[in-house]
Amino acid sequence: MKGMLMDMMSAMMPLMKPLVWLALLAFIAGVLLVLPKGTQWHKLSRLALWIVTGIGVFYIAAQFMGMLLGAQPSINFGDARKFEFYLVPFWMLGVAALAGAGILHLLQRRRGS
């Protein structure tokens, strides 16, 4: 069972960095969609809120599962070919995404969406 879970985690690793960029794009889109007054973009802004929240929860769950398997899951934002390693743990990415979701939620409540 542990071997199967490690194989699944290894198979997901190439998709983790694009997921970070998706969360960032969803956050930016959510902020841009909630800011203009008099538009009807609030439904898309709420979708962005749910995407960012889901990605944040996913990263925190992935950190927890990785720790249960005895790994230290993290993403390298450096260039491995140049031996640059800027490792960021999954939990930090999850907390950042949830903080972004909180900002989106506050903006939406203030706007009255």
Secondary structure as a PSIPRED ss2 file (coil, helix, strand):
# PSIPRED VFORMAT (PSIPRED V4.0)

   1 M C   1.000  0.000  0.000
   2 K H   0.000  1.000  0.000
   3 G H   0.000  1.000  0.000
   4 M H   0.000  1.000  0.000
   5 L H   0.000  1.000  0.000
   6 M H   0.000  1.000  0.000
   7 D H   0.000  1.000  0.000
   8 M H   0.000  1.000  0.000
   9 M H   0.000  1.000  0.000
  10 S H   0.000  1.000  0.000
  11 A H   0.000  1.000  0.000
  12 M H   0.000  1.000  0.000
  13 M H   0.000  1.000  0.000
  14 P H   0.000  1.000  0.000
  15 L H   0.000  1.000  0.000
  16 M H   0.000  1.000  0.000
  17 K H   0.000  1.000  0.000
  18 P H   0.000  1.000  0.000
  19 L H   0.000  1.000  0.000
  20 V H   0.000  1.000  0.000
  21 W H   0.000  1.000  0.000
  22 L H   0.000  1.000  0.000
  23 A H   0.000  1.000  0.000
  24 L H   0.000  1.000  0.000
  25 L H   0.000  1.000  0.000
  26 A H   0.000  1.000  0.000
  27 F H   0.000  1.000  0.000
  28 I H   0.000  1.000  0.000
  29 A H   0.000  1.000  0.000
  30 G H   0.000  1.000  0.000
  31 V H   0.000  1.000  0.000
  32 L H   0.000  1.000  0.000
  33 L H   0.000  1.000  0.000
  34 V H   0.000  1.000  0.000
  35 L C   1.000  0.000  0.000
  36 P C   1.000  0.000  0.000
  37 K C   1.000  0.000  0.000
  38 G C   1.000  0.000  0.000
  39 T C   1.000  0.000  0.000
  40 Q C   1.000  0.000  0.000
  41 W C   1.000  0.000  0.000
  42 H H   0.000  1.000  0.000
  43 K H   0.000  1.000  0.000
  44 L H   0.000  1.000  0.000
  45 S H   0.000  1.000  0.000
  46 R H   0.000  1.000  0.000
  47 L H   0.000  1.000  0.000
  48 A H   0.000  1.000  0.000
  49 L H   0.000  1.000  0.000
  50 W H   0.000  1.000  0.000
  51 I H   0.000  1.000  0.000
  52 V H   0.000  1.000  0.000
  53 T H   0.000  1.000  0.000
  54 G H   0.000  1.000  0.000
  55 I H   0.000  1.000  0.000
  56 G H   0.000  1.000  0.000
  57 V H   0.000  1.000  0.000
  58 F H   0.000  1.000  0.000
  59 Y H   0.000  1.000  0.000
  60 I H   0.000  1.000  0.000
  61 A H   0.000  1.000  0.000
  62 A H   0.000  1.000  0.000
  63 Q H   0.000  1.000  0.000
  64 F H   0.000  1.000  0.000
  65 M H   0.000  1.000  0.000
  66 G H   0.000  1.000  0.000
  67 M H   0.000  1.000  0.000
  68 L H   0.000  1.000  0.000
  69 L C   1.000  0.000  0.000
  70 G C   1.000  0.000  0.000
  71 A C   1.000  0.000  0.000
  72 Q C   1.000  0.000  0.000
  73 P C   1.000  0.000  0.000
  74 S E   0.000  0.000  1.000
  75 I E   0.000  0.000  1.000
  76 N E   0.000  0.000  1.000
  77 F C   1.000  0.000  0.000
  78 G C   1.000  0.000  0.000
  79 D C   1.000  0.000  0.000
  80 A H   0.000  1.000  0.000
  81 R H   0.000  1.000  0.000
  82 K H   0.000  1.000  0.000
  83 F C   1.000  0.000  0.000
  84 E C   1.000  0.000  0.000
  85 F C   1.000  0.000  0.000
  86 Y C   1.000  0.000  0.000
  87 L E   0.000  0.000  1.000
  88 V E   0.000  0.000  1.000
  89 P E   0.000  0.000  1.000
  90 F H   0.000  1.000  0.000
  91 W H   0.000  1.000  0.000
  92 M H   0.000  1.000  0.000
  93 L H   0.000  1.000  0.000
  94 G H   0.000  1.000  0.000
  95 V H   0.000  1.000  0.000
  96 A H   0.000  1.000  0.000
  97 A H   0.000  1.000  0.000
  98 L H   0.000  1.000  0.000
  99 A H   0.000  1.000  0.000
 100 G H   0.000  1.000  0.000
 101 A H   0.000  1.000  0.000
 102 G H   0.000  1.000  0.000
 103 I H   0.000  1.000  0.000
 104 L H   0.000  1.000  0.000
 105 H H   0.000  1.000  0.000
 106 L H   0.000  1.000  0.000
 107 L H   0.000  1.000  0.000
 108 Q H   0.000  1.000  0.000
 109 R H   0.000  1.000  0.000
 110 R H   0.000  1.000  0.000
 111 R H   0.000  1.000  0.000
 112 G C   1.000  0.000  0.000
 113 S C   1.000  0.000  0.000
